Structures are given as structure tokens and as C-alpha cells.
Amino acid sequence: MNPNPRERRKLAPVWRAIIETGFIIFLFYSNLLMGEFTRTVGHGKSLVFGIEDIFSVTNFVIAAICGLLGYLVVEYLRKKL
């Protein structure tokens, strides 16, 4: 049975928001990991230490807020241009 095309259209903006916000969160964490790894590698710390250090509730809240703000700015610019 084919799904209703109207229902797919309603979900498309939600999926786009989830994907774009997730991508911004991914970029945030990769940037944190890069900075943590280059900062701690000289002190005998490993990549595992850097990964354990960046995954915290505080960093996730910051990433989620920045992801949502980034998504809103991109959507605003997309509609304006």
C-alpha cells in the first residue's frame, strides 16, 4: 500500500530540521574533539581521554541549543533569499 503523499509532505520539514540540527551537533562535537585531542596529546593523554572529556551533559546542552539556533538562522536565510 502506498503511503499518503500529504503525510510525507508534513513530515519533510521535521526530518529536515532533525538532520540539519544533528549535522550542526556533529560539527560541534568534532570541533571539540579536535581541540581536546590537540591540547592533551602533548601531556600523554590519549584520544579516548579526549572523547570521554567532551561528552558531558553541559556540552550536549550547548550543542543542542547551538544546533537549533543554527537551524533557525539557516531557515530564515533560506526563506529571505
C-alpha positions in Angstrom: 0.0 0.0 0.0 1.4 3.4 -0.9 1.7 6.0 1.9 -0.3 9.2 1.6 1.8 11.9 -0.1 0.3 14.6 2.1 1.5 12.9 5.2 5.0 12.6 3.8 5.0 16.4 3.0 4.0 17.2 6.6 7.0 15.2 7.9 9.5 16.5 5.5 10.2 19.8 7.4 10.5 17.9 10.6 13.1 15.4 9.2 15.0 18.3 7.6 15.2 20.1 11.0 16.4 16.9 12.7 19.0 16.2 10.1 20.3 19.8 9.9 20.4 20.1 13.7 22.1 16.8 14.0 24.7 17.9 11.5 25.4 21.0 13.5 25.8 19.0 16.6 28.2 16.6 14.8 30.3 19.6 13.7 30.3 21.0 17.3 31.5 17.7 18.8 34.1 17.1 16.1 35.5 20.6 16.7 35.5 19.9 20.5 37.3 16.6 19.9 39.9 18.2 17.6 40.7 20.9 20.2 40.8 18.5 23.1 43.0 16.0 21.3 45.5 18.6 20.1 45.6 20.2 23.6 46.0 16.9 25.5 48.2 14.9 23.2 51.4 16.6 24.4 50.6 15.6 28.0 50.5 11.9 27.4 46.7 11.7 27.1 45.0 9.5 24.6 42.2 10.0 22.1 40.0 8.0 24.4 40.6 10.6 27.2 39.6 13.4 24.8 36.4 11.6 23.8 35.5 10.9 27.5 36.2 14.6 28.3 34.0 16.1 25.7 30.8 14.0 26.1 29.1 15.7 29.0 25.6 16.9 29.7 26.8 20.6 29.6 28.4 20.1 26.2 25.3 18.4 24.8 23.0 21.2 26.0 25.3 23.7 24.4 25.4 21.7 21.2 21.6 21.3 21.1 21.0 25.0 21.6 23.5 25.9 19.0 22.1 23.4 16.6 18.6 24.7 17.0 19.8 28.3 16.7 21.8 27.4 13.6 18.8 25.7 12.0 16.6 28.7 12.7 19.1 31.1 11.1 19.6 28.9 8.1 15.8 28.6 7.6 15.4 32.3 8.0 18.1 33.0 5.4 16.6 30.3 3.1 13.2 32.0 3.1 14.6 35.5 2.7 16.9 34.6 -0.2 
